Amino acid sequence: MSLFTLFVLYFTSFFTIINPLGVMPVFMTMTADISQAERRKTASKAVIVSFFTLLAFAYSGHILFDFFGISVNSFRIAGGIIFFMIGYDMLQARLGKTNLSESEVKKYVNDISVTPLAIPMITGPGAITNAIVLMKDCHTFEQKLLLFAVIFTVMLLTFLILWGGSRISNFLGETGNKVLMRLMGLIVMVIAVEFFFSGLKPILQDIFQIHSA
């Protein structure tokens, strides 16, 4: 398989799983009431954290999972719970911040850029699993370098999409952002339920197989 074909395969899988276009509305609602500069800072920090998280799991994820006895399904369940809590707050329009002091804005940016934006919204169980699996399939230095380049490219596009989304947020205004926040909150809660049960189902199947055996 040529390097170009591998690039298309890697890029398509990561871009589809991470889905920055799907993250953008959530990012817009969560950063609706902070300045353009702080919004850009939030996006850049989230993307940087996501980039290094994916690299860390790509190169040593299987070792960490085996060492701590963590399964991807457990990661999905935890991500589902986090997503549900975020979605509920968005549904209640609690994520909008008004009249924040400079220190409060800085704390808010630091809080949401790592969790939930970087982990698990951008770098979720699917992206982490994809990074681990694709790295296992890389048998040459060129393939590993290509995987690194793909992750970097997808993260760069994610940043550009999130940054561009801020213009949409400004266009919608306060009322539009609150409506969008509630709508996306409902969608995030649905995604959370899917995450939770997609992780719970295999675990329950293993439990019942053990008992039946």
C-alpha positions, 0 to 999 in steps of 0.5 A, a space after each residue: 500500500 502506497 504512502 498516499 493511500 495510507 495518508 488518505 486512510 489515516 486522515 479519513 479515519 481520524 477526521 471522521 472519528 474526531 469530527 471537528 465540525 460536530 465539536 464546533 457547535 459545542 465549542 461555540 456555546 461553551 465560549 459564547 460569552 468570552 472574548 475573541 482572544 480567549 476563545 482562540 486561546 481555548 481552541 489552541 490549548 484544547 487542540 494542543 492537549 489533544 495532539 499530545 494526548 493522541 501521540 502519547 496513546 499512539 506510542 504507549 497507549 497499549 502499554 498503559 492500558 495493559 499496565 492499569 488494566 483499563 479497557 476501551 469500553 471502560 473509557 467509553 463509559 467514563 466518557 459517556 458520564 462526563 458527556 451526560 453531565 456536560 449536556 445536562 448543564 448545556 440544556 439548562 443553559 448553565 455554561 454561559 458566563 457573563 460579567 467574568 473577571 479576568 482571573 475567572 475568565 482565565 480559570 474558565 478557559 483552563 477548565 474547559 480547554 482540557 476537559 471536556 473539549 480536549 478530552 473526551 470531545 476531541 480526543 475521545 475513546 474512538 480517536 485514542 483506539 484508532 491511534 493505538 491500532 494504526 500505530 500497531 500497523 505501522 511497520 516502518 519509520 515512514 509509516 510512523 512519520 506519516 501517522 504523526 503528520 496525519 494527526 498534526 494535520 487533523 488537529 490543525 484543521 480542528 483548530 481552524 474550524 473551532 476558530 472560524 466557529 467563533 464568527 458564527 457565535 458572534 453572528 448569533 448573539 446571546 439569544 441565538 447562542 442560548 438556543 443553540 446551547 440547549 439544542 446541542 445539550 440535548 444532542 450531547 446527552 444523546 451521544 453520552 447515552 450511546 457512549 455509555 451503552 456502547 461501553 457497557 454492552 461488551 462488559 455485560 456480555 463478558 460477564 454473562 459469558 463467564 457466568 454461563 461458562 
